[in-house]
């Protein structure tokens, strides 16, 4: 889940808490596992770091394969 830049920290923290609670619910785990997925809960800072890392990896792949947006 993403929020617009500049979203107040208290709102980000609440969204994170609510989403993590939903992801940890047995019903949600059962639903996700049926499709071969696993819910992962994390802090907003950990999520931002993961996105930053993944974007860098995909940028490297796109550059190596000479993939560009048209």
C-alpha positions as CSV (number, residue, x, y, z in Angstrom):
1,X,0.0,0.0,0.0
2,X,1.3,3.4,-0.9
3,X,0.3,6.9,0.3
4,X,1.0,10.2,-1.3
5,X,4.2,12.0,-0.4
6,X,3.7,14.3,2.5
7,X,1.0,12.2,4.2
8,X,1.2,13.0,7.9
9,X,3.3,10.4,9.9
10,X,0.4,9.6,12.2
11,X,-1.7,8.6,9.2
12,X,1.1,6.5,7.8
13,X,1.6,4.8,11.2
14,X,-2.1,4.1,11.5
15,X,-2.4,2.7,8.0
16,X,0.6,0.5,8.6
17,X,-0.8,-0.8,11.9
18,X,-4.2,-1.6,10.3
19,X,-2.7,-3.2,7.2
20,X,-0.4,-5.3,9.4
21,X,-3.3,-6.4,11.5
22,X,-5.3,-7.4,8.5
23,X,-2.3,-9.3,7.0
24,X,-1.9,-11.2,10.2
25,X,-5.5,-12.3,10.4
26,X,-6.0,-16.0,10.0
27,X,-8.7,-15.5,7.4
28,X,-6.3,-13.4,5.3
29,X,-3.5,-15.8,5.6
30,X,-5.8,-18.6,4.5
31,X,-6.9,-16.6,1.5
32,X,-3.4,-15.7,0.4
33,X,-2.0,-19.1,1.0
34,X,-4.6,-20.6,-1.3
35,X,-3.0,-18.6,-4.1
36,X,0.6,-19.5,-3.0
37,X,1.2,-16.1,-1.3
38,X,2.4,-15.2,2.1
39,X,1.7,-11.9,3.9
40,X,4.7,-10.1,5.2
41,X,4.3,-7.3,7.8
42,X,6.9,-4.6,8.1
43,X,7.4,-1.0,9.3
44,X,7.0,1.9,6.9
45,X,10.7,2.5,7.0
46,X,11.4,-1.2,6.1
47,X,8.8,-1.0,3.3
48,X,10.4,2.2,1.9
49,X,13.9,0.5,2.0
50,X,12.6,-2.6,0.2
51,X,11.0,-0.5,-2.5
52,X,14.1,1.5,-3.0
53,X,16.2,-1.7,-3.3
54,X,13.8,-3.3,-5.7
55,X,13.6,-0.2,-7.9
56,X,17.4,-0.1,-8.1
57,X,17.4,-3.8,-9.1
58,X,14.8,-3.3,-11.8
59,X,16.6,-0.2,-13.1
60,X,19.8,-2.2,-13.4
61,X,17.9,-5.0,-15.3
62,X,16.2,-2.5,-17.6
63,X,19.6,-0.8,-18.4
64,X,21.4,-4.1,-19.0
65,X,18.6,-5.3,-21.4
66,X,18.3,-1.8,-23.0
67,X,14.6,-1.6,-22.0
68,X,13.1,1.9,-22.2
69,X,9.7,3.4,-21.8
70,X,8.0,4.7,-24.9
